[in-house]
Amino acid sequence: MDSTFILVALIVAVALAFDYINGFHDAANSIATIVATRVLNPLHAVVWAGVWNLMAVFVLDTGVASTVGKGMVDLKIVTPYVILAGLIGAITWNLATWWWGLPSSSSHALLGGYGGAAMAKVALTQGFTNSFNALVIPGWVKMISFIVIAPVLGMTVAYLLMVIVYWIFRNSTPNKVDKWFRGLQLASSAIFSFSHGANDAQKTMGIITSVLFSAGYIRDFVVPKEVIWAAYIAIAAGTMSGGWRIVRTMGARLTRLKPKGGFCAETAAAISILFPTYLHMPVSTTHVIAGSIAGVGSIHRLKAVRWGLATNILWAWIMTIPAAAGVGGFCMFLIWALAGKS
């Protein structure tokens, strides 16, 4: 059997494993609020979220996949080994932060690992001073800008939605309000899960399409339908597996939520994810939902948000890209040293 085919098949399998872990890691984003407010129990919540993650396959295009695949790293220097090293870097960081219970970004771990491996490839072949030639700088500038824009947008929209909800239901009893929003949270959770699948699954599609393109299996950078379905199924399956360590952090420890707060957080997050998805920009769904939950908590008073925990989450966000890039780059050096291939 052709060795290139075996390598590509291995990398596709690793990419889908990352996609599964992405869903597993980010299950907390999709279900934390609906579990914290006791609208659904954890088992029913992950099934609900997994189904709606998959539903995006019927609606959206592959613009985000194209941005990830060819808008962040120069395809001229991408090889299957670069992609393999990048995936290992992303998976390593994802599993580490899952173990620590920190809601870091799977998206940024993937992009960091991919970029770090590509920079290591250039360092090995063209010298360390040329490492940044591997990156498509405008793409990284846009992506990094959304590290700030996306969660701030989520926080702002969530805060405004809470103001509107308080005004509309100002004469209603708390029990009546909770009854209304328990039902509405099913819809908001579905919309958020849909937006999560819409953005996050496409990142894996971009990586798989990159390896198929670099190996010569496709002539143009167009995401095959089989890749689209495989990515969505993998992330939906991962979401259904849950990530309970992070659920506790997002749904209970960051701030105290009630059904109306959960509805506002999920709706704000969905809006803040679907907007950049429309612009074909990869964003961190983790950052957005955390910002939205903080926005809901701050409507009462700033002290309602546990800012010490929020600071730990922020440090995990800051460290994700360089940490995943470091592991991805190390794996690229290791592959070079052991196999003499890049």
N, C-alpha and C positions, 0 to 999 in steps of 0.2 A: 504494500500500500504506500502511496506517495507520502513522504515525510512532511511535506508542506500541508497536505490535507489533514494529517493527524494533528499537527501543531495548531492549525486554524480551528479544528473541531475542539481541541482542548481549550483554546482561548474563548471560544463561544460558550463552552460549558462553564468556564470560570466567570465569564461576564453574566451569564444567567444566574449563577450562584450569587454574585454580587447583587443582582436585581432582587433575588429572593431575600437576601440579608437586608437590603435597602427597605423592602416592605416590612420585614420582621423588626428592624431597627426603628422604622418610622410608624409602626402600628400605633405607637403612643400618640403621635400627632393626630391620627384619625379618630381615635377612640377615647383619649384621655378625658375630654370634657364630658362626653356622653356617659362615661362610666362614673366620673366624679360626681355628676349630678343625679346618678342612679336612674337615669331614663332607661338604660339597658344594662343587663349584666355583662361581664367581660366576654363570655363566650358568644352571646348574640351580637355584641358590639363588633367583634373582629370579623364575624361573618358578614354583617351589614357593610362594614368598611371595605372588606375584600371585594365584595360584589360591585360596589360603586367605583372602586379603583379600576376594575376591568371595564366598566361601561364606557370609559373615555375612548376605548379602541374604536367605537362606532362613530365618533363625532369629530375628533381633532386631526389636524395634519401632522407632519413630522418636522416642523420648522425648528423646534428645540433640538431635535436629534441632529439636524444639519449643522446647527451652531456648535454643538458639543463635538461632533465628529470632525469638522473641517474649519471651524471658526476660532479655535483656541490653540491648536498646535499645527505647525506647518506639516502638511501631509507628505511633503517630499522626504522628510526624515523619519516618518512613521513606518515601523515594521511590526510584524506580529509579536516579536520579542519586546518591543517598546510597550505595546498594549498589555501584554501579559504582566510585565513588571509593574505597570501602572495599576492594574486591577489588584495585584497582590498588595500594593501599598494602600489602596482604598479599603479593601476588605480587612486588613490588619487594623487600621485605625477605627473602622466601624465596630469591629468586635471588641476592641479595647474600651471605647466609650460606652458601648452597651453594657459591658461588665461593670464599669464604674457608675452606670445609671445616669450618664450625662447625655442630654438630647443634642448631640452635635449633628452636623449636616452631612448626610450621605452624598449629596450632590457635590459639595465642596471637597469631600474626601476623594471622590472619583476624579474630579478635575485636577486636584492637587497631585494625586498619584500619577495620572496621565501626563501632566506637565512636568513633574519631577523626573519621570522615566525618559521623556523626550529630551530634557535638558542634559541628563546624564549621557544619552546617546551622542549628542552634539559634543559634549565635553570629551568623550572618548575618541571621537573621530576628527574633531576640528580644534580641540583645545578648550580648556576651562573658560577662558576669556570670551569665548563665543557661545557659551551655554544658552544665553537668552535669545539667540537666533532661532531656537526651537519654538518659541512662543509667538502667537499672533497677538501682538500687544493690544490693539484696539479691542479685541474680544475680551481680554483679561480686564481691561479698564472698565468695560461695561459690566462684566460679571461682578467685579469687586465693588463697583458703585451700588449694585443691587444688594450687597451684603448689608448696607446701611439703609437703602431706600425701602426694601421689602418689609423688614420688621417694623420700621417707623410708620410705613403706610398701614400695616396691619394694626399697630397700636392706635393710630389716629382714627381709623375707620371704626375700630371696636369701641373706642371712647365715645365717638359721635353716635353710634348705634345705641349705646347704653343711655345716652342723654335723651334720644328720641323715645326709647322704650319707657323710661321713667316718666316722660311727659305724657305719652299716650295713656299709660296705665296709672296715672297719678291718683286717681280716685278709686282704684281697685284694691281689693284685699290681697295680701301676699299669697294666700292659698289659691285664689283665683288666677293670679299671674303665673304661679308655678304650674297650674293645670294647663293653661294655654301653651306655655313654652315647653312643656314636656313633649307635647305633640310636634311643635315646631322644630324642636331639636333633632328629631328624626330626619327632617328635611335638610336642616343646616349641616348635620353630620354627613349626609349623603352628598351634598354639594361640595363639602370640603374634601371628602374622600375622592370624589370625581376629579377635583382639581389636582390633588396629590398624584393620582395615577397619570393624569394628563401631562404633568411636567416631569415627574421623576422617571417614569418608564421610558420616556424618550431619550434620556441620557444614556441608558444602556443600549438602546437602539443605535445611537450615534457611534458608540464604541464598537459594537459588533459590525456595523456597516464599514467603519474604518478598517477593521482587520480584513474584511472581505475585499475591500478596495485595494489595500496595500498588498494583499496576496494575489491580486489579479483575478479574483473570482467574479467581480463585477466591473464593468467598464466605467460607469458613471456613479457618482456618489448619490444614489437613490436608495432609500431604505426598502428592502424587499418586504412583501406582505408577511412572509413567514417569520421574519425578524420582529415585525410589529406585534403579531399575535404572541410569539414566544415571550417577549419582554413584558407585555401586559399580564399574561398568565402567571409569570414568575413573580411579579411584584404583588399581584393579588393573593397568590398562595402564601407569600411571605407575610403579608398583612394579616391573613387569617391565623397565622401562627402566633402572633402577638409578641410584645416585647415588654413584659410586665415591670421590669426594673424602671424603665423610663416612664411608663404610664403613671407610676406613683409620683415621680418628680413633676411631670407636667400637669397631672390632674388634681393633685392634692397639696403638694408642698409649695408650689410657686405662689398660689393664692387660693382662697376659698371660693368655690364656684357654686352658683345656683342655676336652675334651668335657663333663666333669661340671660345670665352671663355666658353660659355655654353656647346658647344660640348666637349671641352677638360676636363671641370670639370666633366661632366656626364660620359664620357668614363673612366677617371681616377678613379672615384668613383666605377664604375661597376667592373673594374679590381681589385680594392682593396677590394671589398666585395666578389667577386666570388672566389678569391684565398683562403681566410680563410674558406669560405663555403665548398670548396673542401677538406679542412683539418678538416671539421666537427666542426669548431669553431664558436660560436656565436659572432658577432661583432655589433657595433653600426653603422647603416647606416647613422644616423645623424652626428656622429663624422666624418665619412669618407667624406660625401659631403661637410661639412663645411670646412674641411681641403683642399679639392680639389678646392673649390671656392677661398679660401685664396691663394692657390698656383697660380691660374690663375691671381688673382689681383696683386700678388707680382712680376709678370713678368715685369710690367711697372716700378714700384718702390714700396718700402715697404710701403710708405705712402698711396698708393692706397687702401690698406686694412684698414678698420676702426678698429684698434687694441683695442680701448676702448670697442667697442661692442664685439669684439672677446674675450676679457677678461671676460666680463659678461657671455658669452656663456660657456667659460672654467669653470667658477665657478659653473654654472648649471651642467656641466658634473661631476665635483668633488663631488658635493653634492648629485647627483642622487642616487647612491648605498646606502650611509648611511641614507639618508632621507627616501627612500622607505623601507629600512630595519627597520628603527625606527617605521614607520607606521605599517609595517607587524608584527613586534614584539609586538607592542601595541595591535593590533587586536587579536593576539594570547592570550595575557594576558586577554583581555576582554572576549574572548570566554570561557576561562578557568574559569574566575570569575563568569560569568553569567550561563554557562551551566555545568561547572565542567568536560569538555571534552577537549581532546587534539588530 
